[in-house]
């Protein structure tokens, strides 16, 4: 007998996600991913000055805030033929790196780790043994008996005073939890440590961008002046602060984050065979050491791997009209040409058309559109995107950074590369990337300092700043690798204003509904074949979905006239 279960909303993510799953004999046989809130930012920026759009699209999400702004300025610069100064490129790299480090750290410890760590079990741990475990996997200086004892006492007090707060709704005691109490305590302690460290990491965005969230960007470069002797500019003191933050970030990634993930996953070998889902991986590439259009200088390369074949990498062409396309056959939108066509984002449309049921409802109909998320495909194929995709493409291309850390970690864990195609592999890929990006940030910093020492203080190219220098019509695109995966913005400029704007965000790729061929996207595909111990407490579903680090706020969101989040609604 097939049992249908609903998890709505999926918690500990950004935004609102509904998952429906069919379970037969304790195993998921089918799944449906639904974005229950509409975005519509593409409509909001229409007819606005393209130089201002970065400030609007950055508000799509308050978590991965700056990445949309970066993608937007790249799109406008591409449309107008603007090349930014080298200093601005390195500052953008540093800000993006800081975002990635903060996001990966926060995602694992605050959003995902509790899928693997049983908080209540940690209260039974021996702090002395916990310290011994921690010291055996890492030289992190805080791994002491007193440190773990203090954390344990703090959480015990939460329980005694009924202030368990964020830990109150967990599936504690679920049979799927396998960590010994001492390992649970180590993870719990680092949960609190990560809260402190992530707020330090992101200060780089404040130094260069003026604030966080939503730091400042600028079409043509960056809005921060370099003057080593000026207290109001990027001076020696602020540059030294950046260096200190990079060092802290590297230390935490290498001595806490990655060792924790490897230690935790070692107790869950079965999860190296669960949650793989799709077999195709896409990465746009990012972190250029040269100009944005010099793909050979990217730290993280661009490419597509089909069918998990890491012997070859296919090219991704952002201008191929038959390549990247978005479908709406199962989404609450319309196209002028009908619901069964796919449109390249450069000619994309955002026409809202809610045809779903009137709330409250138990299940969504499966023979009708069921999501506010469009369905991206590349040459008709579904793709996974994110840290795992970047790892797969980088490893397949033989990039030394990816090869070295991946081979080392897999060797230590006694796993083949095929183990990466799983929920555990997705989690490991993010931790390894945190180490890589922290190291790359050191390279970006050295390049910036080198330029400044040469007397190059340029941060802005004003050649095409004035609209009088623009053509009557222009089209452009911006690509980047957000923490969660491949992000694309496409802009049409006509008569100095935005005439059309389209965004294809990472979670659109991963969380989208079926396409016209009935093909699943990443979320849906990853759940099929997953064993579920108890359908009333589906921890296993949460584990795999969290491994993608969903940002539904980027994919969809809606507020009412009072500024309140809407979860379900009567009509649109």
C-alpha positions in Angstrom: 0.0 0.0 0.0 1.3 3.5 -1.0 1.2 6.1 1.8 1.4 9.8 0.9 3.1 12.1 3.4 3.5 15.8 3.5 6.3 17.8 5.1 5.2 21.5 5.0 7.1 23.5 5.7 10.5 22.0 5.6 12.2 23.8 8.5 15.7 25.2 9.0 15.9 26.5 5.5 15.5 30.0 4.0 11.9 30.4 2.8 9.0 27.9 2.5 9.2 24.5 0.9 6.6 21.8 0.8 7.5 18.2 0.0 5.1 15.4 -0.7 6.3 11.8 -0.8 4.9 8.4 -1.6 6.1 5.7 0.6 5.7 2.0 -0.1 7.2 -0.7 2.2 9.2 1.9 4.1 10.9 3.4 1.0 10.1 6.6 -0.9 8.9 5.7 -4.5 8.0 9.2 -5.7 8.3 12.8 -4.5 6.9 16.2 -5.3 8.7 19.5 -4.5 6.6 22.6 -4.2 7.5 26.2 -3.8 4.5 27.7 -2.1 5.4 31.4 -2.3 5.9 33.6 -5.4 8.9 35.8 -6.1 8.0 38.4 -8.7 11.1 40.5 -8.3 11.5 40.4 -12.1 8.3 42.5 -12.3 9.4 44.9 -9.7 12.7 45.9 -11.5 11.0 46.4 -14.9 11.4 50.0 -16.2 14.0 50.9 -13.6 17.5 52.3 -14.1 19.8 49.2 -14.7 22.4 50.8 -12.5 20.0 50.5 -9.5 18.7 47.0 -10.1 21.5 45.3 -7.9 19.9 47.0 -4.9 16.5 45.5 -5.6 17.5 42.0 -6.5 19.8 41.8 -3.5 16.6 41.9 -1.4 15.5 38.6 -2.9 17.1 37.0 0.1 18.7 38.3 3.3 20.9 35.2 3.7 22.7 34.9 0.4 22.1 38.7 0.1 25.1 40.0 -1.8 25.4 37.3 -4.5 22.3 38.5 -6.4 23.7 42.1 -6.3 27.0 40.8 -7.7 25.2 38.8 -10.5 23.1 41.9 -11.4 26.1 44.2 -11.8 27.8 41.6 -13.9 24.7 41.4 -16.1 24.6 45.1 -16.7 28.3 45.3 -17.2 28.1 42.5 -19.8 25.3 44.3 -21.6 27.2 47.6 -21.8 30.7 46.2 -22.4 32.1 47.5 -19.1 35.4 46.0 -17.8 36.0 46.6 -14.1 39.5 47.4 -12.6 41.6 44.5 -11.2 41.2 45.8 -7.6 37.4 45.8 -7.9 37.5 42.2 -9.2 39.6 41.1 -6.1 37.3 42.9 -3.7 34.3 41.2 -5.3 36.1 37.9 -4.9 36.8 38.6 -1.3 33.2 39.6 -0.5 31.9 36.6 -2.3 34.3 34.3 -0.5 33.2 35.8 2.8 29.6 35.2 2.0 30.4 31.6 1.0 32.3 30.9 4.2 29.6 32.4 6.4 26.8 30.6 4.5 28.5 27.2 4.4 29.4 27.5 8.1 25.9 28.6 9.1 24.2 26.1 6.9 26.0 23.1 8.3 26.0 23.9 12.0 22.8 25.9 12.4 20.6 24.3 9.7 21.9 20.8 8.8 24.0 19.4 11.6 21.0 18.7 13.9 19.9 16.1 11.2 23.0 14.1 12.3 23.6 15.3 15.9 21.2 14.2 18.7 21.2 17.1 21.1 19.6 15.1 24.0 22.2 12.4 23.6 25.0 15.0 24.0 23.7 15.7 27.5 24.8 12.2 28.6 28.3 12.5 27.2 31.5 12.4 29.3 33.3 15.8 28.6 36.7 14.1 29.2 36.0 11.6 26.5 34.5 14.2 24.2 37.7 16.3 24.5 39.8 13.2 23.7 37.6 12.5 20.6 37.9 16.2 19.4 41.7 16.3 20.0 42.1 13.1 18.0 40.6 14.7 14.8 41.8 18.3 15.1 44.3 20.6 16.8 41.6 23.2 17.4 42.8 24.9 20.6 39.3 25.0 22.3 39.0 21.2 22.3 39.4 20.9 26.1 37.5 19.2 28.9 36.4 22.5 30.4 35.1 23.7 27.1 32.9 20.7 26.5 31.8 20.6 30.1 30.7 24.3 30.0 28.7 23.7 26.8 27.0 20.7 28.3 26.0 22.6 31.4 24.6 25.5 29.3 22.3 23.2 27.3 21.3 21.3 30.4 20.2 24.6 31.9 18.1 25.3 28.8 16.3 22.0 29.4 15.8 22.6 33.1 14.3 26.0 32.6 12.1 25.0 29.6 14.1 27.3 27.4 15.2 24.7 24.9 14.2 27.2 22.2 15.7 26.2 18.8 16.4 22.7 20.0 12.8 22.1 21.2 11.3 20.5 18.0 14.0 18.0 17.0 13.5 14.3 16.3 15.7 13.5 19.3 16.0 9.8 19.9 15.1 8.8 16.3 16.8 5.5 15.4 18.5 7.2 12.4 20.8 9.1 14.9 23.9 7.0 15.3 26.6 9.2 16.9 28.0 8.3 20.3 27.1 10.9 23.0 30.6 12.3 23.0 30.6 13.0 19.3 27.2 14.6 19.7 28.7 16.8 22.4 31.6 17.8 20.1 29.2 18.7 17.3 26.9 20.6 19.7 29.8 22.6 21.1 30.9 23.6 17.6 27.3 24.6 16.9 27.7 27.4 19.4 31.2 28.2 18.2 30.0 28.5 14.6 27.5 31.2 15.7 30.4 33.3 16.8 32.7 32.6 13.9 30.2 33.2 11.1 29.6 36.8 12.3 33.3 37.5 12.1 33.7 36.0 8.6 31.1 38.3 7.1 32.7 41.5 8.4 34.7 41.5 5.2 31.5 42.4 3.4 31.1 45.3 5.8 34.6 46.6 5.3 34.4 46.7 1.5 30.6 47.0 1.0 29.7 49.3 3.9 27.2 47.0 5.6 25.7 43.6 5.9 23.3 42.3 4.9 22.9 43.9 1.5 26.4 45.4 1.1 26.9 48.0 -1.6 27.9 47.1 -5.2 28.5 49.4 -8.1 28.1 48.9 -11.9 31.6 49.5 -13.2 33.5 48.4 -10.0 33.1 48.9 -6.3 32.0 51.9 -4.2 35.0 51.7 -1.8 38.0 54.0 -2.3 41.5 52.8 -1.5 43.8 55.2 0.3 46.2 53.6 2.8 46.4 56.9 4.8 42.8 58.0 4.8 40.7 56.9 7.9 37.6 57.0 5.8 38.9 54.8 3.0 40.2 51.2 2.6 43.4 51.9 4.5 46.1 49.8 6.2 44.1 49.2 9.3 41.1 47.9 7.4 43.3 45.8 5.1 45.0 44.3 8.2 41.6 43.5 9.6 40.7 41.6 6.4 43.9 39.6 6.7 43.0 38.6 10.2 39.5 37.5 9.2 40.9 35.4 6.4 43.2 33.7 8.8 40.4 33.0 11.3 38.2 31.7 8.5 40.9 29.3 7.2 41.6 28.0 10.7 37.9 27.3 11.4 37.3 25.6 8.1 40.4 23.4 8.3 40.4 22.6 12.1 36.7 22.5 12.9 34.2 22.4 10.0 35.8 19.8 7.7 37.1 17.5 10.5 33.6 17.6 12.1 31.9 16.6 8.9 34.3 13.8 8.2 34.0 12.5 11.7 30.2 12.7 11.7 29.7 11.1 8.3 32.0 8.2 9.3 29.2 7.0 11.5 26.7 7.1 8.6 28.3 5.0 5.8 24.9 4.1 4.4 24.3 7.7 3.5 27.0 7.5 0.9 24.5 5.4 -1.1 21.4 7.5 -0.4 20.2 10.7 -1.9 22.2 10.8 -5.1 19.3 11.6 -7.3 20.2 13.2 -10.6 23.2 12.1 -12.6 23.9 15.5 -14.3 25.9 18.4 -12.7 26.2 22.0 -13.9 28.6 24.7 -12.7 29.0 28.2 -14.2 32.4 28.7 -12.6 33.6 31.8 -10.6 36.3 33.6 -8.7 38.2 35.0 -11.7 41.8 36.1 -11.0 41.7 38.0 -14.3 38.8 39.7 -16.1 35.3 38.3 -15.6 35.3 36.9 -19.2 38.6 35.1 -18.8 37.3 31.7 -17.9 40.9 30.2 -17.8 41.6 32.3 -14.7 38.6 31.0 -12.7 39.4 29.3 -9.4 36.2 27.3 -9.8 35.7 26.2 -13.4 32.7 26.2 -15.7 31.2 23.0 -17.2 28.7 20.2 -17.2 29.1 16.6 -16.3 26.5 14.2 -17.7 25.6 10.8 -16.3 28.3 11.1 -13.6 31.0 10.5 -16.2 34.0 12.4 -14.7 36.1 11.4 -17.7 34.8 14.4 -19.7 33.3 17.8 -19.1 30.9 19.5 -21.6 30.8 23.2 -22.2 28.0 25.5 -20.9 27.0 28.2 -23.3 24.9 30.9 -21.6 23.9 32.4 -25.0 22.6 29.1 -26.6 18.9 29.7 -27.1 18.3 25.9 -27.2 20.5 25.3 -24.2 19.3 26.9 -21.0 15.5 27.0 -21.0 12.8 27.4 -18.4 9.6 25.4 -18.6 6.3 26.2 -16.8 4.1 23.2 -17.6 4.0 22.3 -13.9 4.3 25.9 -12.5 1.8 28.6 -11.8 2.9 30.8 -14.7 1.9 31.3 -18.3 3.9 32.1 -21.5 2.5 33.9 -24.5 3.3 30.8 -26.6 1.7 28.4 -24.2 2.6 26.3 -21.2 4.6 23.5 -23.0 7.4 25.7 -24.5 10.7 26.4 -22.9 12.1 29.9 -23.0 15.7 31.0 -22.8 16.0 33.6 -20.0 17.0 36.3 -22.5 13.5 36.2 -23.8 11.9 34.9 -20.6 8.5 35.9 -19.2 7.1 36.3 -15.7 3.3 36.0 -16.0 1.7 34.9 -12.8 -1.2 32.5 -13.0 -2.2 30.6 -9.8 -4.3 27.6 -10.7 -3.8 25.6 -7.5 -6.4 24.5 -5.0 -8.0 26.9 -2.5 -6.5 26.4 1.0 -6.7 24.7 3.2 -6.0 21.5 1.3 -4.5 18.1 2.3 -2.6 17.3 -0.9 -1.8 19.1 -4.1 -3.2 17.7 -7.4 -0.6 15.8 -9.3 -2.2 16.2 -12.7 -2.0 20.0 -12.6 0.7 22.6 -12.0 1.9 22.4 -8.4 4.6 25.0 -7.7 5.6 28.7 -8.0 9.0 27.5 -9.3 9.8 27.3 -13.0 11.7 24.3 -14.4 15.2 25.0 -15.8 16.7 22.5 -18.2 19.9 22.5 -20.2 19.4 21.0 -23.7 16.4 19.2 -22.2 18.3 17.7 -19.3 17.7 18.2 -15.6 20.8 19.4 -13.6 21.9 19.4 -10.0 23.8 22.5 -8.9 25.7 23.5 -5.8 29.0 22.6 -4.0 28.8 19.0 -5.1 28.4 20.1 -8.8 31.3 22.4 -8.5 33.4 19.6 -7.0 32.3 17.2 -9.7 33.2 19.6 -12.5 36.5 20.7 -10.9 37.5 17.2 -10.2 36.6 16.0 -13.7 38.6 18.8 -15.2 41.6 17.8 -13.1 41.8 21.1 -11.2 44.6 20.6 -8.7 42.8 22.2 -5.7 39.8 20.0 -6.1 41.8 16.9 -6.8 44.1 17.3 -3.8 41.5 17.9 -1.1 38.9 15.4 -2.5 41.4 12.6 -2.9 42.8 13.2 0.6 39.4 13.2 2.4 38.1 10.2 0.5 41.3 8.3 1.2 41.0 9.1 4.9 37.4 8.0 4.9 38.1 4.9 2.7 35.6 5.9 0.1 35.6 5.9 -3.7 34.7 9.0 -5.6 31.3 7.5 -6.4 30.5 8.1 -2.8 30.2 11.8 -3.6 27.0 11.2 -5.5 24.9 11.0 -2.3 23.5 13.0 0.6 26.7 12.4 2.5 28.8 13.4 -0.5 26.9 16.6 -1.0 27.5 17.5 2.7 31.2 16.6 2.4 31.6 18.7 -0.8 30.4 21.8 1.0 32.8 21.3 3.8 35.7 20.8 1.4 34.7 23.9 -0.5 34.8 25.9 2.7 38.5 25.0 3.0 39.2 25.8 -0.6 37.5 29.1 -0.7 39.2 30.2 2.6 42.5 29.5 0.9 41.5 31.3 -2.3 40.6 34.3 -0.2 44.3 34.5 0.7 45.2 34.6 -3.0 42.6 37.3 -3.7 44.0 39.4 -0.8 47.6 39.0 -1.9 46.6 40.1 -5.4 44.8 43.1 -4.1 47.8 44.1 -1.9 50.2 43.6 -4.8 48.2 46.0 -7.0 48.0 48.6 -4.2 51.7 48.4 -3.6 52.2 49.1 -7.3 50.2 52.3 -6.9 47.1 51.0 -8.6 44.2 52.4 -6.5 41.5 52.1 -9.2 38.1 50.7 -8.0 35.8 52.1 -10.7 35.6 52.4 -14.5 33.3 55.3 -15.3 33.6 54.9 -19.1 30.0 53.9 -19.6 28.5 55.2 -16.5 26.4 57.9 -18.1 23.3 56.7 -20.0 24.1 59.0 -22.8 26.9 56.5 -23.7 24.6 53.5 -23.9 23.2 52.0 -27.1 19.4 52.3 -27.6 19.1 48.6 -26.8 21.4 46.2 -25.1 21.2 42.6 -23.7 23.5 41.0 -21.1 23.9 38.2 -18.6 25.7 37.8 -15.4 26.7 34.4 -14.0 28.1 33.5 -10.6 28.4 30.6 -8.3 26.2 31.3 -5.3 26.9 29.3 -2.1 24.0 27.1 -3.2 25.0 26.8 -6.9 24.8 28.2 -10.4 23.1 31.6 -10.5 22.2 33.5 -13.7 20.7 37.0 -14.3 19.6 38.1 -17.7 18.9 41.8 -18.5 17.4 43.7 -21.4 18.0 47.4 -21.5 15.9 49.6 -23.8 15.7 53.4 -23.8 18.0 53.5 -20.7 15.6 51.4 -18.7 15.2 47.7 -17.9 12.7 46.2 -20.3 13.0 42.6 -19.1 14.8 40.9 -16.3 15.1 37.2 -15.5 16.8 35.2 -12.8 17.5 31.5 -12.7 18.6 30.8 -9.2 20.3 27.6 -7.8 17.2 26.4 -5.9 15.1 26.9 -9.1 17.3 24.2 -10.7 17.2 21.9 -7.6 13.6 22.4 -6.3 11.7 22.8 -9.6 8.7 20.6 -10.6 8.7 18.0 -13.4 9.3 19.1 -17.0 7.3 18.3 -20.1 9.0 14.9 -20.3 8.1 14.0 -16.7 11.7 14.2 -15.6 12.3 14.9 -11.9 14.5 17.7 -10.7 17.2 17.3 -8.0 15.1 17.4 -4.8 12.5 15.0 -6.1 15.0 12.6 -7.7 17.2 12.6 -4.6 14.4 11.3 -2.3 13.4 8.3 -4.5 14.8 5.1 -2.9 15.3 6.7 0.5 14.2 4.4 3.4 12.0 6.1 6.0 11.8 4.5 9.4 8.7 6.3 10.6 6.5 8.4 8.2 5.3 10.5 11.2 8.9 11.7 11.9 10.6 11.7 8.5 14.1 12.7 9.5 15.5 11.0 6.4 13.6 13.4 4.1 15.0 16.3 6.0 18.5 15.0 5.8 18.6 14.9 2.1 16.8 18.1 1.4 19.0 20.0 3.9 22.1 18.6 2.1 21.2 21.0 -0.8 21.0 24.0 1.4 17.7 25.2 -0.1 17.0 28.9 -0.4 13.4 29.1 -1.2 13.5 32.8 -0.5 15.5 33.1 -3.7 13.2 30.8 -5.6 9.9 32.2 -4.3 8.4 34.5 -1.7 5.4 36.7 -1.2 4.3 39.2 1.4 0.9 40.6 2.1 0.0 44.4 2.3 1.0 44.3 6.0 4.4 42.9 5.3 3.6 39.5 6.6 4.8 36.3 5.0 2.1 34.4 3.1 2.3 30.6 3.2 -1.0 29.6 1.6 -3.4 31.9 -0.1 -6.9 31.8 -1.6 -6.0 32.9 -5.1 -3.6 35.1 -6.9 
